[in-house]
């Protein structure tokens, strides 16, 4: 069995286990179980990025950027999480987008250049409650990366322009678990953990994500939480000028602003 087929088969087995496990949990029917509840959370992450990226015929480049580097080169960014819950089922959407542009660091003695990157990640997920504090489900994350690299290199025959333009889109399926619990008697303070693992060669060879948050409910409407998030993607495709490599860990603290929009 190849290294790609094995994660694929593992993902299928886990999906079967989710279906079987969902029939083992029953919850008393209450009025709120029959109404939709909505959560809207704009948030901000202070990202660090560490890994390797490769475009076309250019050599793979190490990436080691902290939050200061990223915000300094940020042209535009936005992040929004939305959730709808009814009964035992929860459906969520998590959208992140950033546009970065910077000068290529090759040194004036060798030449100049610019790097322009637009990155979109959109996860949609469905979860079923298996215990009052535990949910299990499936998620699908759409990834899109557009990158334009323009280099002007000094050579013995003069300035030579080298360009590489990539527009790559792929989808990573994953198994999702979420733990949610109140940690104070008045139910003001709460804790949440969320984890994904997937890829399996369907999109990335390996994709996983971990999130952990502590939060406080100021009212029925508004809550605030803070925590940490780590995302790992190992994706490679194409060859020659179409080659694209993205082996990256993105991590950093997160602040989330939550608005509970009521029951309908």
C-alpha positions as CSV (number, residue, x, y, z in Angstrom):
1,X,0.0,0.0,0.0
2,X,1.4,3.4,-1.0
3,X,2.0,6.2,1.5
4,X,-1.0,8.2,0.0
5,X,-3.4,5.2,0.0
6,X,-2.9,4.4,3.7
7,X,-4.1,7.8,5.0
8,X,-7.0,7.6,2.6
9,X,-8.1,4.2,3.9
10,X,-7.6,5.5,7.5
11,X,-9.9,8.5,6.8
12,X,-12.6,6.2,5.4
13,X,-12.4,4.0,8.5
14,X,-12.8,7.0,10.8
15,X,-15.8,8.2,8.8
16,X,-17.5,4.8,9.3
17,X,-16.8,5.0,13.0
18,X,-18.4,8.5,13.2
19,X,-21.6,7.2,11.6
20,X,-21.7,4.2,14.0
21,X,-21.0,6.3,17.0
22,X,-23.7,8.9,16.3
23,X,-26.4,6.3,16.9
24,X,-25.1,5.6,20.4
25,X,-26.0,8.9,21.9
26,X,-29.5,10.2,22.7
27,X,-30.4,13.4,24.4
28,X,-33.7,14.4,26.1
29,X,-35.8,16.5,23.8
30,X,-36.2,20.1,25.1
31,X,-37.7,23.3,23.6
32,X,-34.3,24.6,22.6
33,X,-33.4,21.4,20.7
34,X,-36.1,22.3,18.1
35,X,-34.9,25.9,17.5
36,X,-32.0,27.2,15.5
37,X,-29.2,29.0,17.4
38,X,-26.6,31.1,15.7
39,X,-23.2,32.3,16.5
40,X,-21.2,34.9,14.6
41,X,-17.5,35.3,15.4
42,X,-15.1,37.7,13.7
43,X,-11.6,37.0,14.9
44,X,-8.0,37.9,14.6
45,X,-4.9,35.7,14.6
46,X,-1.4,36.9,15.2
47,X,0.2,34.4,12.8
48,X,3.6,32.9,12.5
49,X,4.5,30.8,9.5
50,X,7.3,28.2,9.3
51,X,8.0,25.8,6.4
52,X,8.9,25.5,2.8
53,X,7.3,26.9,-0.4
54,X,8.2,26.2,-4.0
55,X,6.9,27.8,-7.3
56,X,7.5,26.6,-10.8
57,X,11.1,26.3,-11.8
58,X,12.3,28.4,-8.9
59,X,14.1,26.6,-6.0
60,X,12.2,25.8,-2.8
61,X,12.4,28.6,-0.4
62,X,12.4,28.3,3.4
63,X,9.7,30.4,5.1
64,X,10.2,31.7,8.7
65,X,7.9,34.7,9.3
66,X,6.6,36.1,12.6
67,X,3.5,38.1,13.2
68,X,5.4,41.4,12.8
69,X,6.7,40.4,9.4
70,X,3.2,39.3,8.2
71,X,1.4,42.4,9.4
72,X,4.1,44.6,7.9
73,X,3.4,43.1,4.4
74,X,-0.3,42.7,4.8
75,X,-2.4,44.5,2.2
76,X,-5.8,43.1,3.3
77,X,-7.1,40.4,5.6
78,X,-10.3,39.1,7.1
79,X,-11.5,36.2,9.3
80,X,-15.1,35.2,10.2
81,X,-16.5,32.1,11.9
82,X,-20.3,31.4,11.7
83,X,-22.2,28.5,13.4
84,X,-25.8,27.3,13.3
85,X,-27.0,24.7,15.8
86,X,-30.3,22.8,16.0
87,X,-30.8,19.8,18.3
88,X,-27.8,17.4,18.1
89,X,-26.4,19.0,14.9
90,X,-24.1,21.9,14.4
91,X,-23.1,23.4,11.1
92,X,-20.2,25.8,10.8
93,X,-18.3,28.0,8.3
94,X,-14.8,29.4,8.9
95,X,-13.4,31.8,6.4
96,X,-9.9,33.4,6.4
97,X,-8.3,35.6,3.7
98,X,-5.1,37.5,3.5
99,X,-3.2,39.4,0.8
100,X,0.5,39.8,1.3
101,X,3.0,41.7,-0.8
102,X,6.7,42.2,-0.2
103,X,10.1,42.9,-1.8
104,X,12.0,39.7,-2.6
105,X,15.1,39.5,-0.3
106,X,17.7,38.6,-2.8
107,X,20.0,41.6,-2.3
108,X,20.7,44.6,-4.6
109,X,24.0,43.0,-5.7
110,X,22.0,40.1,-7.3
111,X,18.8,41.9,-8.3
112,X,15.4,43.0,-7.1
113,X,11.9,41.6,-7.1
114,X,8.5,41.4,-5.6
115,X,6.3,38.6,-4.2
116,X,2.5,38.9,-4.2
117,X,0.5,36.2,-2.4
118,X,-3.3,35.9,-1.9
119,X,-4.4,33.1,0.3
120,X,-8.0,31.9,1.0
121,X,-9.1,29.1,3.3
122,X,-12.8,28.3,3.8
123,X,-13.9,25.4,6.0
124,X,-17.5,24.1,6.2
125,X,-18.3,21.4,8.7
126,X,-21.1,19.3,10.2
127,X,-20.9,18.0,13.8
128,X,-23.2,15.7,15.8
129,X,-23.3,15.9,19.6
130,X,-22.4,12.5,21.1
131,X,-22.2,13.7,24.8
132,X,-23.2,17.0,26.5
133,X,-19.5,18.2,26.1
134,X,-18.4,16.3,23.0
135,X,-19.1,16.6,19.2
136,X,-17.8,14.6,16.3
137,X,-18.1,15.4,12.6
138,X,-16.6,16.0,9.1
139,X,-15.1,19.1,7.6
140,X,-14.1,20.2,4.1
141,X,-11.6,23.0,3.7
142,X,-11.2,24.8,0.4
143,X,-7.7,26.2,-0.1
144,X,-6.8,28.7,-2.8
145,X,-3.3,30.3,-3.1
146,X,-2.5,32.8,-5.9
147,X,1.2,33.8,-6.0
148,X,3.1,36.1,-8.4
149,X,6.9,36.2,-8.1
150,X,8.8,38.7,-10.3
151,X,12.6,38.7,-10.1
152,X,15.1,40.9,-11.9
153,X,18.4,39.2,-11.6
154,X,21.8,40.7,-12.5
155,X,23.7,38.4,-14.8
156,X,26.9,38.7,-16.9
157,X,24.8,39.5,-20.0
158,X,22.6,42.0,-18.2
159,X,19.4,42.0,-16.2
160,X,17.3,38.8,-16.6
161,X,13.6,38.7,-15.6
162,X,12.3,35.5,-14.0
163,X,8.6,35.2,-13.2
164,X,6.4,32.5,-11.7
165,X,2.6,32.7,-11.4
166,X,0.6,30.1,-9.6
167,X,-3.2,29.8,-9.0
168,X,-3.7,26.6,-7.0
169,X,-7.0,25.3,-5.5
170,X,-7.6,22.1,-3.6
171,X,-9.9,20.7,-0.9
172,X,-8.9,18.9,2.3
173,X,-11.5,16.6,3.9
174,X,-10.9,16.0,7.6
175,X,-12.4,14.4,10.7
176,X,-13.3,16.9,13.3
177,X,-13.7,16.7,17.1
178,X,-14.9,19.5,19.4
179,X,-15.0,19.7,23.2
180,X,-17.1,22.4,24.9
181,X,-17.7,22.9,28.6
182,X,-18.5,25.5,31.1
183,X,-15.8,26.0,33.8
184,X,-17.7,28.2,36.3
185,X,-20.9,27.7,38.2
186,X,-22.6,30.8,36.7
187,X,-21.7,29.5,33.2
188,X,-19.9,32.7,32.4
189,X,-16.5,31.1,31.8
190,X,-16.1,28.4,29.2
191,X,-13.5,26.3,27.5
192,X,-13.4,24.9,23.9
193,X,-11.0,22.6,22.1
194,X,-11.3,21.8,18.4
195,X,-9.1,19.5,16.3
196,X,-9.0,18.3,12.7
197,X,-7.0,15.7,10.9
198,X,-7.3,14.7,7.2
199,X,-5.9,15.3,3.7
200,X,-5.0,11.7,3.0
201,X,-3.8,12.5,-0.5
202,X,-7.3,13.7,-1.6
203,X,-6.0,17.2,-1.3
204,X,-3.0,17.6,0.9
205,X,-0.9,14.6,1.8
206,X,-1.5,15.6,5.4
207,X,-3.6,18.3,7.0
208,X,-4.3,18.9,10.6
209,X,-5.4,21.7,12.8
210,X,-5.6,22.3,16.6
211,X,-7.5,25.2,18.4
212,X,-8.0,25.8,22.1
213,X,-9.8,28.7,23.7
214,X,-10.9,30.1,27.1
215,X,-13.9,32.5,26.9
216,X,-16.2,34.7,29.0
217,X,-19.9,35.5,28.3
218,X,-20.6,39.1,29.1
219,X,-24.3,38.7,28.2
220,X,-26.7,36.5,26.3
221,X,-25.6,38.4,23.2
222,X,-21.8,38.9,23.5
223,X,-18.8,36.7,24.4
224,X,-15.1,37.1,24.1
225,X,-12.5,34.3,23.9
226,X,-8.8,34.0,23.5
227,X,-6.6,31.0,22.7
228,X,-4.1,29.5,20.3
229,X,-4.3,27.9,16.9
230,X,-2.0,25.7,14.8
231,X,-2.6,24.7,11.2
232,X,-0.3,22.3,9.2
233,X,-0.6,21.7,5.5
234,X,1.7,19.4,3.4
235,X,0.7,19.9,-0.3
236,X,2.6,19.4,-3.5
237,X,1.5,19.1,-7.1
238,X,2.7,19.6,-10.7
239,X,6.1,19.7,-12.3
240,X,8.2,22.2,-14.2
241,X,6.6,25.6,-14.5
242,X,3.4,24.2,-12.9
243,X,5.1,22.8,-9.8
244,X,3.7,24.0,-6.5
245,X,4.9,23.1,-3.0
246,X,3.3,24.3,0.2
247,X,4.6,22.6,3.3
248,X,3.6,25.1,6.1
249,X,2.8,25.4,9.7
250,X,0.8,28.5,10.6
251,X,0.4,29.2,14.3
252,X,-0.3,32.0,16.8
253,X,-2.6,33.5,19.5
254,X,-6.2,34.2,18.5
255,X,-8.9,36.7,19.8
256,X,-12.5,35.9,19.0
257,X,-15.5,38.3,19.3
258,X,-18.7,36.2,19.6
259,X,-22.3,37.4,19.0
260,X,-25.1,34.9,19.9
261,X,-28.0,35.8,17.6
262,X,-30.7,34.0,19.5
263,X,-33.1,31.2,18.9
264,X,-35.6,30.9,16.1
